[in-house]
Amino acid sequence: MRRPLIATLILSAAATVGAAPSEGERFNAWLEAGWEEQLKLDPITATAIGDDRYNGELPDFTTAEHRATVEALNARWLKELKRFDRKQLSGQDRLSYDILKSDLEQSIRGQRFPGWMQPINQFGSMPSFLAQMGAGRSIQPFRTTKDYDDWLKRLAVVPALFDGTIANMRSGIAKGVTQPKPIMEKVLPQLAALVKAHAEDSIFWGPIQDLPEAVPASERERLTVAYRASIEQGVLPAYQRLHDFIRDEYLPKCRTTTAWSALPDGKAWYAHRVRSSTTTDLKPDAIHALGLGEVARIRGEMEAVRQQVGFEGDLHAFFQHLQTDPQFFFAKPDEVLVAYREQQTRINALLPKLFDVFPKADYEVREVEAFRAEAAAGASYQAGTPDGKRPGVFYVNTFNLKAQPRWGTETLSLHEASPGHHFQVSIAQEIESLPKFRRYNGYVAYDEGWALYSESIGKELGLFTDPYQWFGRLNDEQLRAMRLVVDTGLHSKGWSREQAIAYMTDNSALADTDIVSEVERYIVMPGQALGYKIGQLAIRKLRTAAERALGPRFDLKAFHRVVLTDGALPMDVLATKVREWIEVERAR
């Protein structure tokens, strides 16, 4: 996924106006001041992008006061934005105006929905994220004495943050806004794995085990004592309280329903989430029908692969063969990591065939941490820093080796790493001429649509020569097509969890554990999974339009450059940009 941040706000603020600046100059000064205000409100964002000024700050975002501050600022920023004369802005400034206006209006519309009452699920939560940071290999730096002291300051906030989380979940119980019980049952072992009796046994002890030489000997004893006290007296008891609250108080009162529409104002809430994910006005019924058509088409291509390799059973038997034959699986977790590192080298060498813009930094392949592996996705991407000092990370989940088949390595690498998420995120961050809110912005349809499109160009790169690897590509595309059917089925058509699982089992060769994990993801993150296929289809449609309009003058490298070099964009804004590029190219 794009970035693990506390908030995804698009913030801005008033800036001091100099002597007779142009409208564009005033606007960009305002955007820059607003970005600074965002970092102060959300210092985790600063840490994530390599800005270390706020590394010791962690606001208690669980409070009503924090939510009120965000709401008031959103309203003020939109009011201030509208004071600029859009007609006097041009080029990138006008594009920034439109993007920011759309984002702020969407945020304000979403304020009516109490997402703060559901702060924890099995896929992502602050307790899980803090553990990643505290392990010492994520976005929080541990290079100097100051780095270690900064993290101590953040750890000091953890007890209040978790107590606020518990209070918000109690509010959810009172209002009928809770998570489904099967979901929270998956959270308990995650939290239990983080609760240890002694600091030395905790994941938070990692930075002390790996104290760098830059930390002088005179400081090591002080830091060791301070970390032990903070972890044993504050952090671990807070995790224990949260675990016990969920087990004893929350789980018995979790809802038994699955659909988001079962929540108060749930139908409107789901519609809002669909709009946020797809950046389109597509309605659930239309998305469901689109998904059914795509699933049928991809099944036909899977059938062609079955025939090509000479498998004699039907398609479902072929799925079973691919899920069970030992030749298709790794024997050890290390073998999975080695395979993806080999793909990294191979694909990096092929990319100049289709691209002329590249990120400065490469990425690392890492194993998903054990404490979150059981419920985590099969893979994910974590952005590096714009200066390249911290590389991007392609996380691979090795908890269940049957969920990491050999025939899926090419397509998964294309999606999560290069030219998928790593290219899209890193290139955007490195464009210094863009306003910072656009360099670090994200939309599911754009981000995930690009990653899925990246899978689709594998053959053009020279991959997928093995029919089984091509099947892996189809299987992953089928997953995204099924999401259109299942997500809308669960939240707008009354599907049960079991019905969704059966549908995905019938139409793909995904491992059973992956299918359950996927369905439970859609249950707690409604609408999010729709952006992948909607975005990919939109990008492919724009490419087809460009190919038809430009004929032999169509340059695929140039098309990719156009899509990648303005930061993340809503689908309608991207479509306008590509159409304008086509007109310029036709006029040459």
C-alpha angles and dihedrals in degrees: 000000000000107000136330100236133157091230138012097207125148102218136184140166144194116281131203109263118226128211111309098326120180120257089254092051092049090048095051093046088053091050091050093050089048092053089054090052090052092054092052091050094042109028093170086070089057092051092048093057095044098259102137099187094100101032092122096051127092116165120209097247092175093080128099088232092060092049091049090051091053093048093049092048093049089054093047094046093052090048091050092046092056090056089072116089105239090196090063092053122083142183114351092002092060090045090052090050093053094045094048093046091051092047095048093047090050091049092050092049089053096053091086091066116082101224088150088073089065102049098150136056136149094264103049140001140141093258090057093042093049089052090053091050093044093052088074100237102085134069097308108091122227104184106110140029089259090055090055092048090048091056091048088058091053093047089055089064095053098088093053091043093053093044088053089050090054091049091052092050089051088054087052091053090052093049097041093249104131138133121258112270097241089057095054091046086066091053096058097069090046091057093040090056090058096050111091133165095229133039092231090063094049127097086234090068092069096095091052091050089052102042106165124229089248088074104081121233090245090064100042098079092047093050093045092053092044094049092048091051094046094047098043099037101035118011104041095044088051091054089047092052091050092048093049093046092054092045099045106027112015103042095055089055099042116122122261093211125093107198119092086220088069089070122086107281085000099148092056090042092055091047089053091051092048090053092047093051100043100031085216136100093241112141124223094253092054091046091049091052091047089052094051090054094049093047090054092048094050092047087058091055091047089053089054090055091050089055093044094057091044098241107167102205127078124274094271090052088050089054090052091049091053091047097050114026107105092220089073098056141071120241098212137027091240090060090059092053092047091051093053092046088053089051089051092057093043097047094043088059092052100047097086087069091072106016138059097177121068138173117255094230129058124215137244128231112227138172118247109254114263096238093064102026099097095063100024125106120266091256142352142178129235117196122238126217124284092243091057094238091121111039125217116266127225103201116205120194112222097173091110114026090195087066091058104059120181090237091064100055099092097049095042092050091050091051104043100031129017128029089000125061095348093057097041097046098038098045091050092050092051097054098100094182092067122086109262095243088063095045090058100030125113143193123189093224093051099038098042094032089058092047092051091045087053089060090052094059094056094106091051088054091052099260131119094053087136109075090219091056088049088052087053088056091050092046091054092046088049089055090057092045092050089052090066089056100039100042092051090039092056098043106031107019103045099250118166124228089251092051091052092049092050092050093053092045091054095050107041147033094237116140114260091244091053092051093051090046092049095049092048089049091057090048093059099030102042116189096008095099092053093072095070101066095030090055095044093050090049093052092045090049090052091049091050090050091051093048092051095045097045101033112181090001092065110118114197093196089054092048091053090048091053092051095046107040106069100055124249114334137188110254095251092051091048090050091053091049093051093046090052090049090052091053092050091049093048091052093056 
